[in-house]
């Protein structure tokens, strides 16, 4: 029988070899392959099997030998590592058969690819749409490879990288990283790489796109770059498929609303001028733009470095228990489900019976009076302002006097009188984590949505908004 069986032997471990491949090797007559890989299959071969090995970059010669032997009546096995159809010998064998119109029968037995093995070792990074790119330019010109890298980055694919680096090709992985960052992939995107997957000396590393060092990578390494929803958990990386979001709660107006919000966030993200914002700032920015449909927020939303993270951590640790707002509209916009879930209370003193009397006696605005009362009872609250610059100015004065010690401030008062000045004042308090909508813009809806963003910060990496709707 004139027959060539192309087999993928997996990444190297016999445990990762399919039963069909093992059975085929056990009945082998002639095996043709790259000499390095024979060490992984020899225990499975019969003593009578003829092994024909060639050196690296001798694929065409291997294929010719296989057809010559098959024409002589041998059942020939052509071996590839991983899966024979992924950068393997299957395409070359089929091309040669088609070109020569050979009557040799060709059968392909798939194997576990290196990126599948690497993905399993890293957790579940390839659970949504993905692509595989080789950085080797031996068969493909670099300008075409670069176009494919750009397309993958812009389309938000999880991307597995083969042939990432060699002694001669030392710069290509660095260029890939640059393209991904320029296309808007966050520096905090999880990246995993596995060296010698499934073989002796196996090494698994989890890092981020920003911290990825091409000098740590070699030809025996597979690199997997997550998409915008991939997140790190313990020492693993996980790309959600969307099941929890879709089926984790009963189908209702809430889940439908969350789905619409998620789609909106992805649209906003694609239209941002900058793509490299820190995760916590980006999360707040997406909420602010979603609420206002105003992309000017990209220019006016200011956050101290790590401000939202700091405030959220204080909430999670139980150190921050109260949110104080200047007006009731901010209070109304803060999600009640989030407050209950996190054990928070929100207070607005504007309609407290003591406020009107204090305002009249001390010749101050009612919002100022409300902040004075709030500081007496909750000096270490998270203060959120969406309307009154006088209330924000009052808090600044009380902070200067040591009477107020906020654990965070959301400053989004709106208007034309003393609005900018109030924001300049609060910005000067370097030891308080702050979120500020600079200039004249602001509003109760923005202040509330920024609070909601802070309370759901643990959804930021996965980019799944809408919790507690």
C-alpha positions in Angstrom: 0.0 0.0 0.0 1.4 3.4 -1.0 0.7 5.5 2.1 2.1 8.3 4.1 0.8 9.0 7.6 1.6 12.4 9.0 1.5 12.4 12.8 1.8 15.1 15.4 3.6 13.7 18.4 2.6 16.5 20.8 4.9 18.8 22.6 7.2 16.1 23.9 5.7 14.1 26.7 4.3 10.7 25.9 1.4 11.6 28.2 0.4 14.3 25.7 0.4 11.9 22.6 -2.9 10.8 21.2 -3.9 7.2 21.1 -4.1 7.2 17.3 -0.5 8.4 17.0 0.8 5.9 19.6 -0.9 3.0 17.8 0.4 4.2 14.4 4.0 4.5 15.8 3.7 1.0 17.3 3.2 -0.5 13.8 5.7 1.7 12.1 7.6 0.5 9.1 9.6 3.7 8.2 9.6 6.9 10.2 10.9 10.1 8.7 11.5 13.2 10.9 13.8 15.7 12.4 16.4 13.8 14.4 15.8 15.8 17.6 12.3 14.4 18.0 13.1 10.7 17.7 14.1 10.7 21.4 10.4 11.3 22.3 9.0 8.3 20.2 11.7 5.6 20.2 10.1 3.7 23.2 7.0 3.3 21.1 8.6 2.1 17.9 9.0 -1.6 17.0 12.6 -2.8 16.8 12.2 -3.3 13.1 11.3 0.3 12.3 13.6 2.2 10.1 14.3 5.8 11.4 15.4 8.3 8.8 16.4 11.5 10.4 17.4 14.8 8.9 18.7 18.1 10.3 16.9 21.3 11.0 15.5 23.2 8.0 15.5 20.0 5.9 11.7 19.7 5.6 11.5 19.6 1.8 14.1 16.8 1.7 12.1 14.9 4.3 9.0 15.1 2.2 10.8 13.9 -0.9 12.2 10.9 0.9 8.8 10.1 2.3 7.2 10.0 -1.2 10.1 8.0 -2.6 9.8 5.3 0.1 6.0 5.3 -0.2 6.3 4.7 -4.0 8.4 1.6 -3.2 5.5 0.2 -1.1 6.5 1.3 2.4 4.0 2.6 4.8 5.8 5.8 5.8 5.3 7.9 8.9 6.3 11.5 8.7 6.7 13.0 12.2 6.1 16.6 13.4 6.2 17.9 16.9 3.0 19.4 18.3 0.3 19.2 15.7 1.4 18.3 12.2 -1.0 20.9 10.7 0.3 23.8 12.7 3.7 24.9 11.3 4.2 21.1 10.7 4.7 18.7 7.8 1.1 18.1 6.9 0.8 21.1 4.5 4.1 20.3 2.7 3.1 16.6 2.2 -0.2 17.6 0.8 1.3 20.3 -1.4 3.8 17.8 -2.8 1.1 15.3 -3.5 -1.0 17.9 -5.3 1.9 19.2 -7.4 3.1 15.7 -8.4 -0.4 14.2 -8.7 0.9 11.3 -6.7 -1.4 8.4 -6.0 0.2 7.9 -2.6 -2.5 8.0 0.1 -2.0 10.7 2.7 -3.5 10.4 6.2 -3.0 13.0 9.0 -3.2 12.3 12.7 -3.4 15.5 14.7 -1.5 16.1 17.9 -1.6 18.5 20.8 0.1 21.7 19.8 2.7 23.5 21.9 0.4 26.5 22.4 -2.4 24.2 23.7 0.0 22.6 26.1 1.4 26.0 27.2 -2.2 27.3 27.6 -3.1 24.3 29.9 0.0 25.0 32.0 -0.9 28.7 32.2 -4.5 28.1 33.2 -7.1 29.0 30.5 -5.8 31.9 28.4 -7.1 30.6 25.1 -10.8 30.3 25.9 -12.0 33.0 23.4 -11.1 34.0 19.9 -7.3 33.6 19.3 -4.7 33.6 16.7 -1.3 32.0 16.3 1.6 33.9 14.8 5.1 32.8 14.0 7.9 35.4 14.1 10.1 33.3 11.9 10.7 35.2 8.6 12.4 32.2 6.8 9.2 31.5 4.8 7.2 34.8 5.4 8.5 38.3 4.8 8.6 40.4 7.9 6.4 43.2 6.5 3.6 40.6 6.2 4.3 39.2 9.7 4.0 42.8 11.0 0.7 43.3 9.3 -0.6 40.2 10.9 0.7 41.3 14.4 -1.0 44.6 13.9 -4.3 43.0 12.9 -4.2 40.7 15.9 -3.5 43.5 18.3 -6.2 45.7 16.9 -8.8 42.9 16.9 -8.1 42.1 20.5 -7.2 38.4 19.8 -5.5 36.3 22.4 -2.3 35.7 20.6 0.1 32.7 20.8 3.6 33.4 19.4 5.7 30.7 17.9 9.4 31.1 17.1 9.6 34.2 19.2 13.3 34.7 19.3 16.7 33.2 18.2 20.3 34.2 18.2 19.8 35.8 14.7 16.2 37.1 15.3 16.7 39.0 18.5 14.5 42.1 17.9 11.2 40.8 16.5 9.5 40.0 19.8 10.4 43.5 21.1 8.7 44.9 17.9 5.6 42.8 18.5 5.4 44.1 22.1 5.7 47.7 20.7 2.9 47.1 18.2 0.6 45.6 20.8 1.1 48.6 23.2 0.7 51.1 20.4 -2.5 49.4 19.3 -4.0 50.0 22.8 -3.3 46.7 24.6 -2.8 47.7 28.2 0.7 47.2 29.7 -1.1 45.2 32.5 -2.4 42.6 30.0 -1.4 39.2 31.3 1.3 37.4 29.3 2.4 33.9 29.9 5.3 32.0 28.5 6.3 28.4 28.7 9.8 27.0 27.9 10.1 23.3 27.0 6.4 22.7 27.4 5.8 19.0 28.2 9.5 18.2 28.3 12.2 18.0 30.9 13.2 21.4 32.1 9.7 22.8 31.6 9.4 26.4 32.9 6.2 28.4 33.3 6.2 32.2 33.8 3.3 34.7 34.2 4.0 38.3 33.7 2.4 41.3 31.9 2.8 42.9 28.5 4.5 45.9 30.0 7.0 43.8 31.9 7.7 41.2 29.2 11.4 41.0 28.6 12.3 39.5 25.2 15.7 38.6 26.5 14.1 36.0 28.7 12.6 34.2 25.7 14.2 31.7 23.2 13.2 29.4 20.4 12.0 26.7 22.8 9.5 29.1 24.3 5.8 29.7 23.5 4.4 33.1 24.4 0.7 33.7 25.0 -0.6 37.3 25.2 -4.1 37.8 26.7 -6.8 39.9 25.3 -8.5 42.9 27.0 -10.6 40.7 29.2 -7.8 38.2 30.3 -7.0 38.4 33.9 -4.5 36.9 36.3 -5.6 34.7 39.2 -3.0 33.3 41.5 -0.3 32.1 39.1 -2.7 31.5 36.2 -4.1 33.6 33.4 -7.8 33.3 32.5 -9.7 34.6 29.4 -13.4 34.5 30.1 -15.7 33.1 27.5 -18.7 35.0 28.8 -20.7 32.2 30.4 -20.8 33.7 33.9 -21.9 37.1 32.5 -24.6 35.5 30.3 -25.8 32.6 32.5 -24.5 33.4 35.9 -27.7 35.2 36.8 -31.3 34.8 35.7 -32.0 36.4 32.3 -33.6 39.7 33.3 -33.5 43.4 32.5 -30.4 43.6 34.7 -28.4 41.1 32.8 -29.5 42.6 29.5 -28.5 46.0 30.7 -25.1 44.7 31.8 -24.6 43.2 28.3 -25.4 46.5 26.6 -23.1 48.3 29.0 -20.3 45.9 28.2 -20.7 46.4 24.5 -20.7 50.2 25.1 -17.5 50.0 27.0 -15.8 48.1 24.2 -16.9 50.8 21.8 -15.6 53.6 24.0 -12.3 51.7 24.5 -11.8 51.5 20.7 -12.4 55.2 20.3 -10.1 56.5 23.1 -7.2 58.6 21.8 -4.8 56.9 24.3 -4.8 53.2 25.0 -2.2 52.9 27.7 -4.0 54.2 30.8 -3.5 52.3 34.1 -6.4 49.9 34.7 -8.0 51.8 37.5 -7.9 55.2 35.7 -9.2 53.6 32.5 -12.1 51.9 34.4 -13.2 55.3 35.8 -12.8 57.0 32.4 -14.9 54.4 30.7 -17.7 55.0 33.3 -17.5 58.7 32.9 -17.7 58.6 29.1 -20.5 56.0 29.2 -22.5 58.3 31.5 -22.0 61.5 29.5 -21.2 60.3 26.0 -18.5 63.0 26.2 -15.1 62.0 25.1 -13.7 65.3 26.4 -13.6 63.3 29.7 -10.4 61.8 28.4 -8.8 65.3 28.8 -10.5 66.4 32.0 -10.7 63.3 34.2 -7.7 63.4 36.6 -6.8 60.7 39.1 -3.9 60.5 41.5 -1.7 57.5 40.7 -3.5 54.4 42.1 -6.2 56.5 43.7 -9.1 54.3 42.8 -7.2 51.2 43.8 -6.3 52.7 47.1 -9.9 53.7 47.9 -11.2 50.3 46.8 -8.7 48.5 48.9 -9.8 50.5 52.0 -13.4 49.6 51.3 -12.5 45.9 50.9 -10.5 45.9 54.1 -13.4 47.5 56.0 -11.5 50.7 56.8 -13.9 52.9 54.7 -17.5 52.4 55.6 -19.2 55.7 54.6 -19.7 57.8 51.5 -20.8 61.4 52.0 -22.3 63.3 49.1 -23.0 67.0 48.7 -26.4 66.6 47.1 -29.1 63.9 47.0 -28.8 63.3 43.3 -25.3 61.9 43.8 -26.7 59.7 46.6 -29.5 58.5 44.4 -27.1 57.5 41.6 -24.8 55.3 43.7 -25.8 51.7 43.3 -27.7 50.3 46.3 -26.6 46.7 45.4 -23.0 47.7 45.6 -23.4 49.5 48.9 -25.1 46.4 50.4 -22.5 44.0 48.9 -19.6 46.0 50.3 -21.2 47.0 53.6 -21.2 50.7 52.9 -23.6 53.4 53.8 -24.1 56.7 51.8 -25.2 59.9 53.5 -26.2 63.3 52.3 -26.8 66.0 55.0 -28.4 68.5 52.7 -31.9 67.9 54.1 -30.8 67.3 57.6 -33.0 69.4 60.0 -29.8 71.0 61.4 -28.5 72.3 58.1 -30.9 75.1 57.4 -30.4 76.5 60.9 -26.6 76.3 60.6 -26.6 77.9 57.2 -28.7 80.8 58.4 -26.7 81.4 61.6 -23.2 81.1 59.9 -24.1 82.7 56.6 -23.0 79.8 54.5 -24.6 77.7 51.8 -26.7 74.7 52.8 -24.2 72.4 51.1 -21.4 73.9 53.1 -23.4 73.3 56.3 -24.0 69.8 55.2 -20.3 69.1 54.8 -19.6 70.6 58.3 -22.1 68.3 59.9 -20.8 65.3 57.9 -17.2 66.0 59.0 -18.3 66.1 62.6 -19.8 62.6 62.3 -17.7 61.0 59.5 -14.4 62.8 59.2 -12.8 59.8 57.4 -15.5 59.1 54.8 -15.2 59.0 51.0 -16.5 62.4 50.0 -18.2 62.7 46.6 -19.2 66.1 45.1 -21.3 66.4 42.0 -22.8 69.8 42.3 -21.6 72.5 44.8 -18.1 73.9 44.6 -18.7 75.7 48.0 -19.1 72.3 49.6 -15.8 71.1 48.2 -14.1 74.3 49.3 -15.5 73.8 52.8 -14.1 70.3 52.9 -10.7 71.7 51.9 -10.8 74.2 54.7 -11.7 71.6 57.3 -8.9 69.4 56.0 -6.4 72.3 56.5 -7.6 72.7 60.0 -7.2 68.9 60.7 -10.9 68.3 61.3 -11.5 66.2 58.2 -9.4 63.2 57.2 -11.1 61.8 54.0 -10.0 58.4 52.8 -10.8 59.5 49.3 -12.4 62.4 47.4 -14.4 62.4 44.2 -14.5 66.0 43.1 -16.9 66.7 40.2 -18.8 69.9 41.1 -20.2 71.7 38.0 -20.7 75.4 37.1 -19.1 78.7 36.5 -18.4 80.3 39.9 -15.4 79.0 42.0 -15.7 75.6 40.3 -12.2 75.5 38.9 -10.8 77.0 42.0 -12.4 74.4 44.2 -10.7 71.7 42.2 -7.3 73.4 42.3 -7.7 73.6 46.1 -8.4 69.9 46.6 -5.7 68.8 44.2 -3.1 70.3 46.5 -3.8 67.7 49.2 -1.2 65.1 48.1 -1.8 62.6 50.8 -5.5 62.0 50.0 -6.4 59.8 47.0 -8.4 62.0 44.6 -10.5 61.7 41.5 -11.2 65.1 39.9 -13.2 66.2 36.9 -11.1 69.2 36.0 -12.4 72.5 34.7 -16.1 73.5 34.7 -17.5 70.1 33.8 -18.9 67.7 36.4 -22.3 66.8 37.7 -24.1 64.5 40.1 -24.4 61.8 37.5 -20.6 61.8 36.9 -19.8 61.8 40.7 -22.2 58.9 41.2 -20.8 56.8 38.3 -17.2 57.4 39.5 -18.2 56.1 42.9 -19.8 53.1 41.2 -16.6 52.5 39.2 -14.5 52.5 42.4 -16.9 50.0 44.0 -16.6 47.6 41.1 -12.9 48.0 40.5 -12.3 44.2 40.7 -14.2 43.9 37.4 -11.8 46.3 35.6 -9.3 43.9 34.3 -12.0 41.6 32.8 -13.7 44.8 31.5 -17.1 43.5 32.6 -19.2 46.5 33.8 -22.8 46.5 35.1 -22.5 44.6 38.4 -25.2 45.7 40.9 -27.4 47.3 38.2 
